[in-house]
Amino acid sequence: MPHVFVPTGRLNAKKRDFKTVVADLRHAVFAVVRFRPSQQAGLFDITVLGSGFFVSSEVFITCWHVIDGPELPHQAGDKYQLVSNLGVTAVALPLGEVGKDIHLFPDKDLAILICKAKKDQAYLSVGYADIPVGSDIGVAGYPLAMLATDVNGNPDVRALVYRVARGVATAVFRYDVDHGDGHPLKDTQVVEVNFLFVPGNSGGPIFEAETGRAIAYVKGFRPHKIQEKAEQSHPNTKIPSGLSNVYLDSLYAIYSVGLTLDRVRNELEQFGVTL
């Protein structure tokens, strides 16, 4: 088997091609996985909650709503792991408890997870500088991911897929971010892109495409309805019983939103994260 280089410590932030950047980041970006005790004794229900990334060898960040959002809130007895799929192998890092090693900042939509399971864990450089509109950026994470076990109880990561995308910062501006999770973010600077972040991207890094330096993390998306009109189905379309062949067709502009790291600099520095 050929030797596979596994980076450790702070990842290289020198300019290089995008495929090299995302190959390096793959070692620092993980899915956040919840193991909830099942009704069957000794078994767990497994849910992939979102993405996140290491910003030091022991400090991992994601969104608060990934861990404790109203749709999938934390419950007593829940256990968590960070899991990555490296293509040829998987890495699973156990986490401690909420309130002890998992620190939640709902008014920042930030979660800081302390993980000491792997010495010299690879991590991203971070940047707090202004992000110019038009900057070449990338995102990485585990959207639409699933994690199961095989017949022997071993993790099956085939549906845990590492995905990346590349684009530009469409806009950088301040506004009140309210995604209905009970913790609106007032007058918050965001970076906006015009491709779609999907469930599971939340918490993953938004990074400089040429260096891999993290500058923001994924929050979600905002749909803007442009028009809505009545349409009629094609004559050959089979319409289920009880339904009309006339429907409303809506056209949306979709802008995805990331939260800049400079707004959580104080929280990161409290846990020893440095430039």
N, C-alpha and C positions, 0 to 999 in steps of 0.2 A: 504494500500500500504506500503511495507517495506521501512524503511528509507535507503536512498542512500547517502553514504558518498561522499561529494564534497570537494576535497582539495582546500586550498586557499594559497596564497603567494608562497614562494619558495618551490618547490616540494622536497620531501625526496630524498637525493642522497646516502643513505646507500645501501649496496649490498642487493639485494633481487631477487626473481625469475622474469623471463622475463615477464610473463603474468601480474604480479603486476606492473612492470615498465610501460608497455604500457597502462594499465588501468589508471594509474596516468597521463601519458602524454596526454591522450585523453582530459583532461580538459585544456591543454595549447596549443594544436595543433589545428589550424583552417584552413578552406578553405578561400581563398581570392575571394570574389564575386563582380563582377561589375554589376551595374544597369545603363544601357544606355537608355536615353529617346527614346522611340519608335516613329514611325511616327504617331501612334495613341495617341492623347493627353491624358496625365495622365498615360500612361502605360510605362513599361520599358522592354527592352530586357535584360535578365539575363544570365551572363556567369560566370562559375567557372573558374578562371584563374590559380590557383595553390594553394600551401600550404604555411604554415609558422608557427611560434611559438613565444610565449611570452618569453622574457628573463628578464623581470621585470614586475611588475603588470601594467605598463603603456607602455612598449616598446615591440613592435612586429616586427619580422624581416622576410623578404622573399627575393626573387631575384628581382633585378631591372627589368629583362625581364618579370617577372610575371605581373607587373604593366604597363610597357611602352615598351615592346619588339616590334620589327618591325612587327611581325605577327598580334598582337592585341594591337596597341598603344593606349595610353590614349587620350581621346578627351574631349574638353570643355563640361561641363554638366554631365560627368560621376560621379556617386556616388559609394561608396564602402562600403562593410560590411565584417566583419569576422563572419563566420558561422561554427558551429560544430554540429555534430550529436552524441549525447551521448547514442543513443540506445533507451532510454525511453523518451527523450526530446531533443529539439534543443536549441542552444544558438546563438543569432544573436547580434553582437556588431557593432554599426555604427561607421564610420570613418569620419574624416574631409576632407579637400581639399588637393590636390597635391600642394606642395610648402608651405603649412602651417602645416599640421599634417602628411603629407606623404612626406618623404624626400628620394630623389633618388640619388644613387651613381652608375651611369652606368659603370664607369671604375673599379668598384669593383663587379659588378653585385649584388648589395645590395640595398634593400629598407628598411628604418626604418619607421615604422608606429606608431604614438602616439595615444593610445586609452585609454581614461579615463572613459569608459562607465561602467566598473564593478570594484567596490572597492575590493581589495584583490584578484584580478585575479590570478589564479594559473600560475606559470611560471617555466621554466627549469633552473637549475643550468648550468653554462657554464664552459668550460675548454679550456685553451690556451696551454696546454703542448703538447709536441711531441706525435704523435700517433704511437705506435709501429706496424710494419707490423704483421699481424696475430691477432690483437686485435678483440675481440668479439664485434660487433656493431649491431645496429638496425636502421631502418628508419621508419618514421611514416608520414602519410599525407592523402590526399584525391585525389588520382589519378583517372582519368577517371570518375570524379564526375559530376553530373548534379544537378541543383536546379530548381524547378518549383513552381508554386502556384496551390492550389486547386480551386474549383469553387467559393469559398468564398474569394479568394485572399490571403489565409494564406499559408505560406511556406510549401512545400512538400519536405521533406529531405530524402525520401526513396532511391533516387539514389545518395545521398551524403553519400558515404560509407567510414568509417575510416578503413584504411588498414595499416598493418605493415609488415615488413620483417626482417629477421635476417641473419647475415653472418659474415664474417671476413673482415678486411681491407686487400685486396689483395696486395696493394702496396701504398706507400706514397712517392711522388716525386714531382719535379718541372718541369713544361713545359709551353709552350705558349698555352693557351686555346683559341681556336677560333671556336665558334659555329655559325659564320656567322651572328651575330646580330649587327655588326657594332662597337662593343666594345671588341676587343680581350684583353685577360688578359695575360700580359707578365710575364714570369718567375714566375708563380704562383704555390704555393704548393697546391697539391690536395690529397685527399684520394680516392682510387679507390676500387670498389667492383666488383665482377664478377656475380652479378645478375642485372636484368634490371630495371632501373628507367624509368617510363612511364610518358606521359603527365599528369600533375597535381601533380606529386611528387615535382616539382621544388619549392625550397624555404623551404621545410620541413626539420625537424631536422635529422641529423645523430648523434646517441648518443651511449654512452657506454651501452652495453646490460644489464649489472648487476646493474648499478646505475641510468641510465636515464640522466646522465649529457651530455649536448649537446657539441659536439666537431667540428661539421661542418654542412653545409646545402647543400641540393641537387642542383646541377647545371644541369646535364643531362647525356647523355651517348655517347660513342664513338664506332662505329662499325668498325671492322677490317676485311676486306675481306680476307679469307684464300684461297678459290679456287672458280672457276667458270667453269661450263661445260655445254654442251648441253645435255638435257635429252629428252626422248620421253614419251608422255602420255601413260597411260595404254590403251590397245586396247578397253576396255569397256567404256572409258571416253567419254562423249558427248562433242564434241568440237563445240563451237558457230560458226556460219557461218562467214567465212572470216578469221578465226584464224588457225594457223598451230598447228599440234600436237607435234611439237618440240619447246622446250622452254629452256631458260638459267636458270640454278639452281645455286644460289650463297650460299656459306657457310660463315657465319660470326662468329667472336668472339666478344661478346658484353661486354664492360667494362663501368660501370657507374662511374660518377665522382662527388665528393663533394668538396666544397670550405671550407677550414679550418677556424675556427672562429678567430684564432690568427691574420690572415691577415687583419681583420676588427676590431681589438681590439680598436684602437684609435677612430673609428667612434662610437662604442658602448659606450665607456666610456664618450664621449661627451654628451651622453643622459642619463648618470647616471647609466649605467649597471655595476655591480660589481661582483666579484667572490663570 
